[in-house]
Amino acid sequence: MSTELFPFYLAATVALVSTLLAVTRYNPTHALIYFIISLLATAVIFFLLGAPFAAVLEIMIYAGAIVVLFLFVVMMLNLGSRGDELEHQWLKPKMWVMPSVLCLILFFELVYVLSGPSHPITGTAVSPKEVGIQLFGPYVLAVEIASMLLLAGLVGAYHLGRRYLSDARGQS
């Protein structure tokens, strides 16, 4: 394997491992932590491929806004004192080992890439203005449909969670 491709494969491995861990976690908060790491690894991949603007968008839009929306849904589905007890049991220090290792790998990889010799980026640079023109020009319908899907998911999660909470309270 070439030393030029090593950072790419390392970021791809972190993305795959953290995505797998995000999908297999029972606790939604733990899944969100691994999901954030997966999104950060994807941003590193974009940066390594010569798309720094896409990397920044990945962090701002997905790792920032979308994850905050998911966290809002998790908080909205508050499970009460029973959920608080379970959360305290799940937040043991050993739970933070794997996310910390994955984040440290990404951090050292980014330091390595930024401190190394800069390779000229081939291709055409795209300005933020051009991205905005494309998103709100010919792709405005796709952007609006994506926002409606997110809103529908939020409303659906609220109603499913509310039904689950009313059923759980009725049984106890």
C-alpha positions in Angstrom: 0.0 0.0 0.0 1.3 3.4 -1.0 2.0 5.9 1.8 -0.1 8.4 -0.1 -3.1 6.2 0.3 -2.6 5.2 3.9 -4.5 8.2 5.4 -7.4 7.5 3.0 -7.7 3.8 4.0 -7.3 4.7 7.7 -10.2 7.2 7.5 -12.3 4.7 5.5 -11.6 2.0 8.1 -12.6 4.3 11.0 -15.8 5.3 9.0 -16.7 1.6 8.5 -16.0 0.6 12.1 -17.9 3.5 13.6 -20.8 3.1 11.2 -21.0 -0.6 12.1 -20.9 0.3 15.8 -23.6 3.0 15.3 -25.9 0.5 13.7 -25.4 -2.2 16.3 -25.8 -0.2 19.5 -29.0 -0.6 21.6 -28.7 2.8 23.3 -29.6 5.6 20.9 -27.1 8.0 22.6 -24.2 5.6 22.1 -25.3 5.1 18.5 -25.2 8.9 18.0 -21.7 9.1 19.3 -20.5 6.5 16.8 -22.5 8.2 14.1 -20.7 11.5 14.8 -17.4 9.7 14.5 -18.5 8.2 11.2 -19.5 11.6 9.9 -16.1 13.1 11.0 -14.3 10.2 9.2 -16.3 10.9 6.1 -15.3 14.6 6.3 -11.6 13.6 6.5 -12.1 11.4 3.4 -13.6 14.4 1.6 -10.7 16.5 2.6 -8.2 13.9 1.5 -9.9 13.7 -1.9 -9.4 17.4 -2.4 -12.9 18.6 -1.5 -12.3 20.8 1.7 -15.6 22.6 1.2 -17.5 19.3 1.1 -15.6 18.3 4.3 -16.7 21.5 6.1 -20.3 21.0 4.9 -20.2 17.4 6.2 -19.2 18.6 9.6 -21.5 21.6 9.8 -24.6 20.1 8.3 -24.5 16.4 9.2 -22.3 16.2 12.3 -23.8 19.5 13.6 -27.4 20.1 12.6 -28.6 16.6 11.8 -27.1 15.0 14.9 -28.6 17.8 17.0 -32.0 16.9 15.5 -31.5 13.3 16.3 -30.4 14.2 19.9 -33.6 16.3 20.2 -35.7 13.3 19.2 -33.9 11.1 21.8 -34.5 13.8 24.5 -38.1 14.2 23.4 -38.6 10.4 24.0 -37.7 10.9 27.6 -38.1 7.6 29.4 -38.3 9.1 32.9 -36.5 8.0 36.0 -36.1 4.4 34.7 -34.3 5.8 31.6 -32.1 7.9 33.8 -31.0 4.9 35.8 -30.3 2.9 32.7 -28.3 5.9 31.3 -26.1 6.0 34.4 -25.4 2.3 34.1 -24.5 2.7 30.4 -22.2 5.7 30.9 -19.4 3.8 32.5 -15.9 4.9 31.6 -15.3 1.7 29.6 -18.1 2.9 27.2 -15.8 5.8 26.1 -12.8 3.7 25.2 -13.8 2.8 21.6 -15.1 6.2 20.6 -12.0 7.8 22.0 -9.7 5.5 20.1 -11.5 6.1 16.9 -11.4 9.9 17.4 -7.7 9.8 18.3 -7.0 7.9 15.1 -8.8 10.6 13.1 -7.0 13.4 15.0 -3.5 12.0 14.5 -4.4 11.3 10.8 -5.5 14.8 10.3 -2.3 16.2 12.0 -0.2 13.9 9.8 -1.9 15.0 6.6 -1.8 18.7 7.4 1.9 18.6 8.6 3.1 16.6 5.6 4.1 18.0 2.2 1.1 19.6 0.4 0.1 17.9 -2.7 -1.4 20.0 -5.4 -5.1 19.3 -5.7 -6.1 18.4 -9.2 -9.5 19.3 -10.6 -11.6 22.4 -10.4 -12.2 24.3 -7.3 -15.9 25.0 -6.5 -16.8 28.0 -4.6 -19.5 28.1 -1.9 -21.5 30.4 -4.2 -21.6 27.9 -6.9 -22.7 25.2 -4.5 -25.5 27.4 -3.3 -26.6 28.2 -6.8 -26.8 24.5 -7.7 -28.6 23.6 -4.4 -31.2 26.3 -4.7 -31.4 26.2 -8.5 -31.9 23.0 -10.3 -31.8 20.9 -7.1 -34.2 23.0 -5.0 -36.9 20.4 -5.2 -34.5 17.7 -3.9 -33.4 19.9 -1.0 -37.1 20.6 -0.1 -38.0 17.0 -0.3 -35.1 16.1 2.0 -36.3 18.7 4.6 -39.8 17.3 4.4 -38.5 13.8 5.0 -36.6 14.9 8.1 -39.7 16.7 9.4 -41.8 13.6 8.8 -39.3 11.4 10.6 -39.3 13.8 13.5 -43.1 13.8 13.8 -43.2 10.0 13.3 -40.6 9.5 16.1 -42.6 11.8 18.4 -45.8 9.9 17.9 -44.2 6.4 18.1 -42.4 7.5 21.3 -45.5 9.0 22.8 -47.4 5.8 22.2 -44.6 3.7 23.6 -44.5 5.9 26.8 -48.3 5.7 27.3 -48.2 1.9 26.8 -45.3 1.6 29.3 -47.0 3.8 31.9 -50.2 1.8 31.5 -48.4 -1.5 32.3 -46.6 -0.3 35.4 
